[in-house]
Amino acid sequence: MIGEKIQIIRKQKGLSLSECAQRANISKSYLSNIERNLNQNPSIQIIERIAAVLNADLRILLGTKPIDELLPENEWLDFVEELKESGVDKGELQKYKTVIEFAKWQNDKFGKKT
């Protein structure tokens, strides 16, 4: 159902019901009804707005593309796309990998209290 898919994606994106509804310019109760499948036939315009807020493929919400294609792999693809958009090019990735490894090491060594 559309509502279940919306709820799964919304939660994976870390959005509250209120925040998602506000960004889609619909009422919280309307979104809640969609998610709980009480409103099983929302307009395509509403679904498009929700998909835009969730940055989700409309075909996944409509059920013509499997939801398992969405996450977590697509989160990595989105992350890589954000890196590209911020000006990081492929040749610089090794430098960033080293910084990430250092931060992970530092967190493992000093960040966890045992």
C-alpha positions in Angstrom: 0.0 0.0 0.0 1.1 3.6 -0.7 0.7 4.6 2.9 3.0 1.9 4.3 5.7 2.8 1.8 5.4 6.5 2.6 5.8 5.8 6.3 8.8 3.5 5.8 10.6 6.0 3.7 9.7 9.0 6.0 11.0 7.2 9.0 14.2 6.1 7.2 14.7 9.8 6.2 14.3 10.8 9.9 11.3 13.0 9.3 8.4 13.3 11.8 4.9 13.1 10.6 4.4 16.8 11.3 7.6 17.8 9.5 6.8 15.8 6.4 3.2 17.0 6.3 4.3 20.6 6.7 6.9 20.3 3.9 4.3 18.7 1.6 1.8 21.4 2.5 -0.8 19.0 3.7 -2.4 18.5 7.1 -0.8 16.2 9.6 -4.0 14.3 10.0 -4.3 13.8 6.2 -0.8 12.4 6.0 -1.5 10.2 9.0 -4.7 8.9 7.3 -2.7 8.1 4.1 0.0 6.3 6.1 -2.5 4.2 8.0 -4.3 3.4 4.8 -7.5 5.1 5.9 -7.3 7.2 2.8 -6.3 4.7 0.1 -6.8 6.9 -2.9 -4.9 10.2 -2.4 -4.6 12.3 -5.6 -1.5 12.0 -7.7 -0.7 15.6 -6.9 -0.5 14.9 -3.2 1.6 11.7 -3.8 4.0 13.8 -6.0 4.4 16.4 -3.2 5.1 13.7 -0.6 7.5 12.0 -3.0 9.3 15.3 -3.5 9.6 15.9 0.3 10.9 12.4 0.8 13.2 12.6 -2.3 11.7 9.3 -3.3 11.0 7.8 -6.6 7.3 8.2 -7.3 7.2 4.7 -8.9 8.2 3.2 -5.5 5.3 4.9 -3.8 2.9 3.8 -6.5 4.2 0.2 -6.3 5.6 0.0 -9.8 9.1 -0.3 -8.6 10.2 -2.4 -5.6 10.8 -0.5 -2.3 13.9 -2.7 -1.6 15.6 -0.7 -4.4 15.4 2.4 -2.2 17.6 1.9 0.9 20.2 1.5 2.2 22.1 1.4 -1.1 20.4 4.6 -2.3 21.5 6.5 0.8 25.1 5.8 -0.2 24.3 6.9 -3.8 22.7 10.1 -2.4 25.7 10.7 -0.3 28.1 10.3 -3.2 25.8 12.7 -5.3 26.0 15.3 -2.5 29.8 15.0 -2.4 29.9 15.6 -6.2 27.5 18.6 -5.9 29.7 20.1 -3.2 32.7 20.0 -5.5 34.5 16.9 -4.3 36.0 15.1 -7.3 36.8 11.4 -7.6 40.6 12.1 -7.3 40.1 13.6 -3.8 38.3 10.7 -2.3 41.4 9.0 -0.9 42.2 12.2 1.1 38.7 12.2 2.6 38.8 8.4 3.2 41.9 9.0 5.3 40.2 11.7 7.3 37.1 9.5 7.9 39.3 6.6 9.0 41.1 8.9 11.4 37.8 10.2 12.8 36.5 6.6 13.2 39.7 5.6 15.0 39.5 8.6 17.3 35.9 7.9 18.1 36.6 4.2 18.7 39.5 5.0 21.0 38.3 8.1 22.8 34.6 8.4 22.1 33.3 5.3 23.8 33.3 5.1 27.6 33.6 1.5 28.9 
